[in-house]
Amino acid sequence: MRKVRLRSLLAAASLAACFSILRDSFPIARISKPQKCGSAWIGFSTPRNRSPFSTLDESGDFLVRLRARSYSVAMEPIATSIVSCSKCQADQPDGATECVKCGIIFAKYRPLVSLQRQKESQNNSRWVSLAKEWLVDSDTSTDSLTFAGRVALFLLLLWWGRAFIFTPLETNYTGESFLHLINLPFHEAGHLLFIPLGRFMTILGGSLGQILMPLVCLGTFLIKTRDPFGASVALWWTAESFMDIAPYINDARAMDLMLLGGVTGKETDGHDWNNILTMLGWLEYDHRLAHLTYNLGILLMLASLAWGGLLLLKHYRRLSP
């Protein structure tokens, strides 16, 4: 009897499990509680919760639904960067370990390049500091009387330099100025000084003499007396000497300038720059060379005034308490 009951219970449990599986697999309509509408009772059916298989087609074609669908993914192009070789400047793909053209190994060459640049930077800074020391910092004067004298001389050179700079070359203003008489002895001494070096250098020595003399003064002020302001004045004199030579060069073909003996170049065998440019074959370029020389003198004169002004400013600051 007990065995019959046990078998009945097992069968009931099996049926219940099968019913549960079928209920979850297929939708079964559920009738909601009927509601009264007028004299009739109307029931609304609501579907049960849909199972995971509810997306299947009612025809039961499982293979159609489960078949993988094709898709595409948009891929962005990968950008490759191009670098240049530090030695031959040939283009290299990013990540290359050696140059495809000259064959250097980047890992070994790049440290050498950085080391060379570091040394060059140190050398440049060393030259800058050395120039600053000799041209500016060596002036330690704190005397107010010296400062007043420097200011007066600077204003004189500024006024005189303005006249030289803004007066055209063709007027021969420098050749007729008072400084021309100062340059003349050094010009003539230059001819005598360069006689041992031949005729060409003897002729050129006159112009070299009047330029070398202010340069010697500049070096003496900087190295021996350590007077940068005096050196700036000597640089101004050097600039004026270049501007004094320019009309002489400009007259190489015309030879209309009055020479030291009271005659022109036409009345003699020519003058210095007529002979120099004729020997070089540059006589047709006399005007261009003259303006080049004059403009060089203008640049040097502006540099000397800027240098002197800077030194005066530092001198004034040293006077302040």
Secondary structure per residue as TSV (DSSP state, phi and psi in degrees):
chain	resnum	aa	ss	phi	psi
A	1	M	-	360.0	-43.5
A	2	R	H	-63.9	-38.2
A	3	K	H	-63.9	-38.3
A	4	V	H	-63.8	-42.5
A	5	R	H	-64.6	-40.1
A	6	L	H	-64.6	-41.5
A	7	R	H	-66.0	-37.3
A	8	S	H	-63.3	-41.4
A	9	L	H	-64.9	-41.9
A	10	L	H	-64.5	-40.4
A	11	A	H	-65.3	-40.2
A	12	A	H	-64.0	-40.4
A	13	A	H	-65.2	-39.5
A	14	S	H	-64.1	-42.9
A	15	L	H	-63.0	-41.3
A	16	A	H	-62.6	-40.5
A	17	A	H	-65.8	-43.1
A	18	C	H	-62.6	-41.5
A	19	F	H	-62.9	-39.2
A	20	S	H	-64.5	-40.3
A	21	I	H	-65.7	-44.3
A	22	L	H	-64.8	-36.0
A	23	R	H	-66.0	-39.2
A	24	D	H	-75.2	-26.2
A	25	S	H	-83.7	-35.2
A	26	F	S	-124.7	140.2
A	27	P	-	-69.0	133.8
A	28	I	-	-121.2	127.3
A	29	A	E	-65.3	139.7
A	30	R	E	-117.9	128.7
A	31	I	E	-88.0	121.7
A	32	S	-	-74.7	170.3
A	33	K	-	-62.6	126.5
A	34	P	-	-64.2	143.3
A	35	Q	E	-117.5	148.7
A	36	K	E	-88.3	126.3
A	37	C	E	-124.9	104.1
A	38	G	T	68.2	-122.1
A	39	S	T	-101.7	1.6
A	40	A	E	-113.7	150.4
A	41	W	E	-100.5	126.8
A	42	I	E	-119.0	133.5
A	43	G	-	-110.9	144.1
A	44	F	-	-112.8	130.2
A	45	S	E	-96.3	135.9
A	46	T	E	-122.1	134.3
A	47	P	E	-70.9	148.3
A	48	R	-	-71.5	175.0
A	49	N	-	-60.6	133.1
A	50	R	-	-74.2	141.3
A	51	S	-	-86.2	169.5
A	52	P	G	-58.5	-21.4
A	53	F	G	-93.2	6.2
A	54	S	G	-68.7	-18.2
A	55	T	G	-77.4	-7.1
A	56	L	S	-70.7	150.6
A	57	D	-	-69.4	143.4
A	58	E	T	-62.9	-20.0
A	59	S	T	-71.9	-14.6
A	60	G	-	81.6	17.6
A	61	D	-	-81.8	85.9
A	62	F	H	-68.4	-32.4
A	63	L	H	-68.1	-34.3
A	64	V	H	-66.3	-42.2
A	65	R	H	-73.7	-34.2
A	66	L	H	-87.4	-6.4
A	67	R	S	-68.2	136.1
A	68	A	-	-67.3	137.6
A	69	R	-	-92.2	143.4
A	70	S	-	-77.4	145.4
A	71	Y	-	-146.9	162.6
A	72	S	-	-133.5	146.6
A	73	V	-	-120.5	127.9
A	74	A	-	-75.2	121.0
A	75	M	-	-102.6	126.8
A	76	E	-	-79.5	139.4
A	77	P	-	-64.9	140.9
A	78	I	-	-85.7	120.8
A	79	A	-	-83.3	131.1
A	80	T	-	-106.1	129.1
A	81	S	-	-87.1	144.7
A	82	I	E	-111.0	130.6
A	83	V	E	-115.0	164.3
A	84	S	E	-112.0	146.8
A	85	C	-	-69.6	137.0
A	86	S	T	-70.4	-18.5
A	87	K	T	-98.9	-54.7
A	88	C	T	-103.3	-2.7
A	89	Q	-	63.3	20.1
A	90	A	-	-78.8	144.8
A	91	D	E	-68.9	136.5
A	92	Q	E	-128.3	144.4
A	93	P	E	-69.0	149.1
A	94	D	T	-63.6	134.0
A	95	G	T	95.6	-3.4
A	96	A	-	-68.4	141.3
A	97	T	S	-96.4	-19.5
A	98	E	B	-144.7	156.2
A	99	C	-	-72.5	136.2
A	100	V	S	-77.0	-12.6
A	101	K	S	-104.1	-57.2
A	102	C	S	-96.1	-15.0
A	103	G	-	83.7	8.8
A	104	I	-	-72.3	152.8
A	105	I	B	-93.3	120.2
A	106	F	H	-61.9	-37.0
A	107	A	H	-63.6	-27.7
A	108	K	H	-92.8	-32.4
A	109	Y	H	-79.4	-37.6
A	110	R	H	-63.4	-41.0
A	111	P	H	-61.5	-35.1
A	112	L	H	-66.7	-39.4
A	113	V	H	-64.4	-44.4
A	114	S	H	-64.3	-36.5
A	115	L	H	-66.9	-40.4
A	116	Q	H	-64.6	-41.4
A	117	R	H	-64.6	-37.1
A	118	Q	H	-65.3	-40.7
A	119	K	H	-66.0	-41.2
A	120	E	H	-62.8	-40.1
A	121	S	H	-64.0	-41.1
A	122	Q	H	-65.0	-40.9
A	123	N	H	-64.5	-41.7
A	124	N	H	-63.1	-44.4
A	125	S	H	-65.5	-32.8
A	126	R	H	-66.6	-42.0
A	127	W	H	-66.7	-38.1
A	128	V	H	-64.4	-45.0
A	129	S	H	-66.1	-36.3
A	130	L	H	-66.9	-43.3
A	131	A	H	-63.7	-40.0
A	132	K	H	-64.4	-37.4
A	133	E	I	-66.3	-43.0
A	134	W	I	-80.1	-35.4
A	135	L	I	-89.5	-23.1
A	136	V	I	-129.0	-55.9
A	137	D	I	-69.7	-20.2
A	138	S	T	-71.2	-14.1
A	139	D	-	-84.9	108.9
A	140	T	-	-118.2	17.6
A	141	S	-	-66.8	136.5
A	142	T	-	-125.1	13.6
A	143	D	-	-81.1	127.9
A	144	S	H	-70.5	-33.2
A	145	L	H	-67.6	-41.1
A	146	T	H	-62.2	-39.0
A	147	F	H	-63.0	-41.8
A	148	A	H	-64.1	-42.5
A	149	G	H	-64.1	-39.3
A	150	R	H	-64.7	-39.8
A	151	V	H	-63.8	-42.2
A	152	A	H	-63.4	-44.2
A	153	L	H	-65.7	-39.3
A	154	F	H	-63.6	-42.1
A	155	L	H	-65.1	-36.2
A	156	L	H	-64.9	-45.9
A	157	L	H	-66.4	-33.8
A	158	L	H	-66.0	-44.4
A	159	W	H	-66.5	-43.8
A	160	W	H	-68.5	-41.3
A	161	G	H	-64.1	-35.6
A	162	R	H	-59.4	-40.0
A	163	A	H	-66.3	-41.0
A	164	F	H	-65.6	-41.4
A	165	I	H	-69.6	-42.2
A	166	F	H	-92.5	-3.1
A	167	T	S	-90.5	130.6
A	168	P	-	-62.5	152.8
A	169	L	G	-60.5	-40.4
A	170	E	G	-65.3	-16.5
A	171	T	G	-77.5	-13.8
A	172	N	T	56.4	39.8
A	173	Y	T	-64.7	-39.0
A	174	T	T	-68.2	-36.2
A	175	G	T	-69.5	-20.6
A	176	E	T	-102.7	3.0
A	177	S	S	-84.2	170.0
A	178	F	H	-64.1	-34.0
A	179	L	H	-67.1	-22.1
A	180	H	H	-63.0	-35.3
A	181	L	H	-68.5	-28.5
A	182	I	H	-75.7	-36.7
A	183	N	H	-73.5	-27.1
A	184	L	H	-59.2	-45.3
A	185	P	H	-60.4	-39.4
A	186	F	H	-70.5	-29.5
A	187	H	H	-65.0	-48.9
A	188	E	H	-69.3	-33.2
A	189	A	H	-67.6	-30.1
A	190	G	H	-64.3	-36.0
A	191	H	H	-59.6	-44.1
A	192	L	H	-69.0	-36.0
A	193	L	H	-67.1	-33.2
A	194	F	T	-100.4	12.9
A	195	I	G	-57.8	-41.4
A	196	P	G	-63.4	-14.0
A	197	L	G	-96.0	8.8
A	198	G	-	103.9	172.9
A	199	R	H	-65.3	-44.1
A	200	F	H	-61.4	-47.6
A	201	M	H	-69.6	-28.0
A	202	T	H	-65.1	-42.7
A	203	I	H	-68.3	-44.9
A	204	L	H	-69.5	-24.1
A	205	G	H	-59.8	-26.9
A	206	G	H	-62.1	-50.7
A	207	S	H	-67.0	-37.8
A	208	L	H	-64.4	-36.0
A	209	G	H	-62.7	-43.3
A	210	Q	H	-75.9	-12.4
A	211	I	H	-93.2	-38.4
A	212	L	H	-66.9	-32.8
A	213	M	H	-62.5	-49.9
A	214	P	H	-65.7	-28.6
A	215	L	H	-68.4	-36.0
A	216	V	H	-63.9	-40.9
A	217	C	H	-63.5	-39.1
A	218	L	H	-61.9	-46.7
A	219	G	H	-63.5	-36.5
A	220	T	I	-65.5	-43.0
A	221	F	I	-63.4	-38.9
A	222	L	I	-76.1	-45.2
A	223	I	I	-90.2	-45.5
A	224	K	I	-88.5	-52.1
A	225	T	S	-91.6	-11.0
A	226	R	-	51.7	53.0
A	227	D	-	-121.4	87.8
A	228	P	H	-61.3	-33.0
A	229	F	H	-66.8	-41.2
A	230	G	H	-61.6	-35.3
A	231	A	H	-66.6	-36.2
A	232	S	H	-66.2	-35.1
A	233	V	H	-66.2	-40.7
A	234	A	H	-65.1	-34.9
A	235	L	H	-66.0	-37.3
A	236	W	H	-62.0	-40.5
A	237	W	H	-65.5	-39.6
A	238	T	H	-60.5	-43.3
A	239	A	H	-61.4	-42.4
A	240	E	H	-65.5	-32.2
A	241	S	H	-67.3	-39.9
A	242	F	H	-61.5	-43.4
A	243	M	H	-69.0	-26.0
A	244	D	H	-74.8	-29.4
A	245	I	H	-78.2	-29.4
A	246	A	H	-55.6	-45.9
A	247	P	H	-63.0	-29.8
A	248	Y	H	-64.6	-42.9
A	249	I	H	-67.9	-39.4
A	250	N	H	-64.8	-20.9
A	251	D	T	-96.6	13.7
A	252	A	T	-60.9	-39.9
A	253	R	T	-88.8	-40.7
A	254	A	T	-72.7	-39.9
A	255	M	-	53.2	48.8
A	256	D	-	-99.9	-11.8
A	257	L	S	-68.9	144.1
A	258	M	B	-79.1	126.8
A	259	L	-	-90.0	-179.2
A	260	L	T	-63.8	-33.0
A	261	G	T	-82.7	5.3
A	262	G	S	85.1	15.1
A	263	V	-	-125.7	164.8
A	264	T	B	-96.4	173.5
A	265	G	G	-67.2	-25.6
A	266	K	G	-68.5	-28.8
A	267	E	G	-86.1	-4.5
A	268	T	T	-124.9	-160.2
A	269	D	T	-88.5	28.8
A	270	G	-	95.6	172.7
A	271	H	-	-114.5	-173.6
A	272	D	H	-53.1	-55.7
A	273	W	H	-77.5	-21.1
A	274	N	H	-65.3	-42.9
A	275	N	H	-70.4	-40.5
A	276	I	H	-63.8	-50.4
A	277	L	H	-70.0	-29.7
A	278	T	H	-67.2	-41.4
A	279	M	H	-67.7	-31.7
A	280	L	H	-85.8	-14.7
A	281	G	T	78.2	22.5
A	282	W	-	-112.1	20.1
A	283	L	G	-60.8	-31.9
A	284	E	G	-72.2	-13.4
A	285	Y	G	-100.8	19.4
A	286	D	H	-61.6	-41.2
A	287	H	H	-67.8	-41.4
A	288	R	H	-64.4	-44.2
A	289	L	H	-65.1	-35.7
A	290	A	H	-65.1	-45.7
A	291	H	H	-67.6	-35.1
A	292	L	H	-62.3	-43.9
A	293	T	H	-65.4	-41.1
A	294	Y	H	-65.7	-42.6
A	295	N	H	-67.3	-35.1
A	296	L	H	-62.1	-41.5
A	297	G	H	-62.3	-38.6
A	298	I	H	-62.8	-44.7
A	299	L	H	-62.7	-42.7
A	300	L	H	-65.3	-37.3
A	301	M	H	-67.1	-41.2
A	302	L	H	-63.5	-39.3
A	303	A	H	-64.9	-39.4
A	304	S	H	-66.4	-38.8
A	305	L	H	-68.4	-39.3
A	306	A	H	-65.1	-41.8
A	307	W	H	-62.8	-48.7
A	308	G	H	-62.7	-39.6
A	309	G	H	-63.5	-38.8
A	310	L	H	-64.3	-41.9
A	311	L	H	-65.2	-38.1
A	312	L	H	-65.7	-39.4
A	313	L	H	-62.8	-43.2
A	314	K	H	-68.0	-37.3
A	315	H	H	-62.7	-42.1
A	316	Y	H	-62.4	-39.9
A	317	R	H	-67.0	-30.7
A	318	R	H	-71.6	-25.2
A	319	L	H	-75.2	-26.1
A	320	S	-	-68.7	139.9
A	321	P	-	-69.1	360.0
